[in-house]
Amino acid sequence: MRPVSEDIPRMTSDGLALVLGGRTYGEDVKDDYFGHLMNMAVPRELDGLTQTLIARSQLLALPAAAERNAIYQAYGHDLALMERYRAAFKACIDAAVRARAKATHENAQAFLDRMVAEIAPVVHEPTLSLGAEALALEPAALLPRLQTELRADVESLARNVAFWLHLLAESDYVSLVQWIGDGSALQYHFFRMEEVNEETGRKVEQSGNLFVGITTTTTTRRIVRVFNERRVHTVVNARSRTPDAYPDRVPERVAGLLDTIPAEVRPFVTIVDGQVTREEIHRRLTSSKTEVETHSVYRPDPAVVLFNTWAITGWGGSLDEPATSTYQGHMSRRTNGILVASAIATLAAAAATVPFAGPRGAGVVILIGAILTALSQIGMRVDKRR
């Protein structure tokens, strides 16, 4: 990971370092820094990434008697597959960093663009190779060799993704989720950036007269301040759901993030929510002092999490941020789609009934369809709140 440029304020300075789960995140220097991270455990949730890549491999799907050309094509496919997943995780984190601020806050987004430019991709060099030595082998010997190399590459890619996310946590790009006790409580933090536009002065000048016309010139002075926030939340009654199973609406910036996450990464994304019982807010002007506030609260507290381990954004707590947006796959969109389809089907059935039962029969069909649709909608909307 390349260090953030000196002209970009470091969010880890002035009190923004964090101790979580017995480990300190945000320090600039550690003894054996990379070795320490490489030795950290790979969460078992990353087994899903390994299994997905194995299931999508064409080399592993080839029969033992596969021809040479089929092996070559499968080789190219699997190299591209690993590269696509590697790039997808980078795109996901880039989107998460930009989601710290509203898309309309240009100054904050310019700051975040510079941060994104400093994020290195997942480092992964496949051992899968079709060099001269491999090409000299017969297909019956070449295929098992490439399959063995691919399995090793898939395992190393999962380990490197874990290492990369740990490194991002150290650098305050994501947060490590610490599950507490029986797994129904947790602590994590998320980052947010806010742009405040204030008018500092106004001057009105007039020139001319009533005969030639009066020209009024208004000069306004404004100052734009960009604030960094880290909100540390302790949450109880925590539960994890896929984005498609999450019933509540989300802030617009979070909906934009969920819509942007690549399809390769989305199966590993969950929304963890519960009730926040303690909130600590570290708020800092980009080039000024840090203010720390601590609140005891009991409010809903959702977070978007990768592999049930790393939080990439959050909302809730004392944050007064409207949650009015939905995203692709959200339960409300699916429920509304079913409502429209049911209405169209009812009208079509009623139209087909007119030649046989007349307008009165069509009216009965519409009434029955409306009742069934209403009951179905009530059931789905009640069920999704559970």
N, C-alpha and C positions, 0 to 999 in steps of 0.2 A: 504494500500500500504506500503510495507516495504521500509525503507529508503535505498538509494543506499549506498553500502559499501564505507568506507572511502578511500580505495585504488583506487576508481574510481573517477576521477575528476568530480565535479558537474557542469553541464552545466548552472546552474542558478547563479553561483558565478562570480565575476569579471565582472560585468556589463551585465550579460546575463538575468537578470530579465526583464519582459516586462509588460507594461501597455496596456491593450487592452479592448476597449469598457467600459472604466470606472472602470475596475477591474485589479488588479495586479496579474500576473501569475509568478510563479517561486520563490516566497518567501518561506523560510523554516518554518516559524512560523506564524500562524494566530490565533487570538482569536476565540474560538469556531470553529476550522478549519473544522471538519467533519460536524457539524451542519450547517455551512454556505453553504457547498456544497450540503447537502441533501435538503436544501430549494430552490436550484436553479431550474428553470423551466425545465420541460421535453419538448424538442422540439416536435412539432406536427408530425414531420417526423417519430418519433418512433411509431406512431400509426400503421404504416405499419408493424412493427415487431409484435405488438399485434395481428393485423388482420391475419398475416401469421401463427402465432402459433395457433390461434383459428381455422383457416381453416384446419390445419394439425392435429388437435386433433382428436383422435379416440373416446375418452370419449364423446365429444360433438356431435359426429356423430351417436352415438348409439341411437336406438329407445327406447321409454319409457319401452317397454316390453322386453328389453335385458336380456339374461340369465346371471347368476352369472359368469360363466367362461369367457364369452365375456367381461364382465366388468373388470375382473382381467387382461385379456390380454391388454385391452385398457389402463388400469392404468399403466402397465409396459411400454407400448409404449410412453405414454405422459410424464412420468418421464424421459425416455431416450431422448425424443424430446427436452425438456428444457435443459437437460445437454449437448446435442449436440450443441445447439445454444450458450450456455454459453462458451463452449470450442472453438467454431468457432471464437467468437469475440477475445478471447485471442490469437489464432493462427494468426488472421489478424494483430493485433497490434505487435506481435512478428516479423512478416514478414516486417511490415512497419519500425520498428526500424532497422532491418538488411539492409533494402533498403536505408538507409542513405549513405552507402558506396558501392563501387563496390564489387562484390563477390570475385574478385581476390586480393583485398587488405586485406591480412591476418591479419596484425596488427590491422587495423581498425575493422575488423570483430571480432577479439578476444575481443576488447574493447566492441563492441556492444553485444557480447554473454553474457558478464558479466552484462550489462544493462538489457538484456532480462530476465536473471535469477532473477532479482529483481522485475519484474512485477508480481503482484498478479493477480489471475483470478477474474472474476466477482463474487462477493459474492451473493449467492442466496440459501436460504434454503426453498424448497417447503413445503407448509402446506398440500399438497395432501397426504393423509394417509390411509392405510388399516390396522389400528390397530385392537385390539380385539373388541373395541366398534363398529367400522364400520362393521366388519365382522359379527357381530350379527344381523345386519339389513337385512331386506328382500331386494331383488334386486330392487324392485320398490322404496324403500326409499334410498338405497345405491347410486344408480346412480345419482339422483339430488344432493345429498350431495357432491359427488366427482366432479360433474360438477361445482358446486359453488366454491369449493376449487380451481379447475383448473383455472377458470376465474380470481380469485384473484391472483393466482401464476403467471399467464401470465402478469397481470398488474404490479406486483411487479418486475418481471424479467425486463420488459422494463424500469421501474424506476431505477433499480439497474444498468442497462447498462448505462443509462444517468449519474448516479452518478459516475460510474467507469470512464467514458470518461472525465467528468469534473475533476476528480482526476488526471487522466493522463495528462490533460492540465496543471493543477497546478504543476505537476512534470516534465513538459517539455518532455513528450513522444509524445504528439500530440499537435495540435494548435486549438484554437477556431476561427472559421471564423466569422468575424463581418461584416454583411451586412449593407451597408450605404445608407441613403437616400431612393430612390425609389426601391432599390434592384438591381440596375444595377452596383453598385460599392461595393467593399469589401476590407477588410484588413485581412491578415492572415500571418503566418510565417511557414516556414518549416526548418527542420534540415538536414544538410549534413555533412558528414565526408570525409576527404581527406587524403590520405597517400602519403607523399613525400619522395622519396628515393634518397639521395644525396651521391655522392662519396666525401669523405673528404681527401683521401690520397692514394697514390699508390707507392709501392716499388718493384723494379725489381732487382733480384739477379741472377747471373750466376756462375756456377761452372763447373769444368772439362776443357778440352782443345780440340784442333782439332783432336788429335789422338784418345782419348777415348770417345769423344763426349762432347758436351756442354749441360748442363741442365739449363734451364731458369725457375726461380720461381717468380711468380708475386703475391704480397700480396696487396689486396685492402681493404681499410677501408671505410665503408659506415655508414651513419646515417639515420634512418627512423624516420620521424616526422609525427605525426597524428594530424590533425587540426579538430576542431569542428567549425561548422558554423551555425548560425541562420540567415536566410534571411527573413526580414520583408518586405512584398510587399503590396503596395496599388494598386488596380486594378480597371479599369473602363471597361465599355461595357462587364460586366461579364455575362456569361450564363452557365447553368449547363446541362450536357448531360450524358447519361449512357455510360459506356465504349464501348458497342457495337455500339453506334452511334457516337463515337469520330473519326474523319477522319484522324488526323495527327499521325505520328509516335512518339514514346516516347523513352527516354533513356533506355538503356538495364536494368539498375537496377529497373526502374519503370515497365518495361514489366515483369520482374521477379516477382515483387510484385503482379501485377494484375493477373498473372498466378497462384500465390500461395494463393490468398484470397479464403477461403472456399466458397463452393456453397451457404451455408446458409447466408453468409454475402453479397455476391455479389449483390443481388437485392437492397441493401441499399447504394451502392457505386456509386458515380458520379464523373465525371471529370469536374471541373469548370475552364473555361479559359476566358481570356480577354486580355487587354493591361495593363501592369504594368507601372504606372506613377511615382512611387517613390519606391526606394529600399534602405533599410538599412541593412548592413551586419555586423554581429558581428562574428569575426573570432578569434579563440583562439587556441594556442598550448595547448595540453592536460594538461600541468603543467606550463603554462607561462601566460603572460598578454593578455588582450583582445584588439584587434584592431577593431575600428568601422569606417566603410565607409558609406557615404550616396550618392546615385546617383539619378539624375532625368533622367528617361529613358522612352521609349515608345516602348515596345516590347511584343510579346506574352508571356503569363504567365499562364500555366496550373497547377492545383493541384488536387490530388486525395482526395475526401472528403467522410466522412461517415455521413449519415442522413442530408446532406446539412449543417452541423454544425461544424464538426471537420475535419480539414485537417490532413491527415496522411503522406503525402509526397508532394513534388512539384518540379518544375524545371522551367527554363526560366529566364527572367530578364537578368542581365549581366553575368550569369553563362554560361561559354563556355563549354557546355556539349552536345555531339552529340545526336540527337534524331533520331535514325535510326531503332528502333526495333518495332515489333508488338507483340500482345499477343492474347490469345485465344478469338475468337469472334470479333477481330478487323475488321473494314470494309474492309481493304485491303485484308485480308485473305479470306473473303467471296467473294469479287469481283474476286480475282484470281481463287478461286474454281469454280465460275460460268464460267469463261473463259475456264478452262480446260474441264468442263462438256459440254460446248457448242461445243468445238472443237471435242470432242469424238462423240457427237451426229451427228455433220455434217459429219464426216468421215463414221459413220455407215450408215447414210442416203445415202451417195454417193455410198457406197459399195452395198447397196440394190438396187440402181438404175441401176447398170451396166448390169444385165441380160435383162433389159427392154429397156434401152435407150443407152447402150454402154458407152464407155469412155467419149464421148463428153457430154452426159447427166449427167454423174457423175461429170464432170468438172463444168457444170452449177450449179449443186446442191452445190458443194463446194464453188463456187463464191458467190452464194446467201447466204449460211450459213456464210461465212466470213464477208459479208457486214452487215448482221443482228447482228452478234456477235460484230463487231466493233461499230456499232451504240449503241448497248446495253451497251457495256463497257464505251463508251464515256458518255452516259447518266448517268450511275451510278457514274462515277468518278467526273463528274461535279456536280451532285446532292449532293454528300457527302461533297463537299467543301462549300456548302451553310450554 
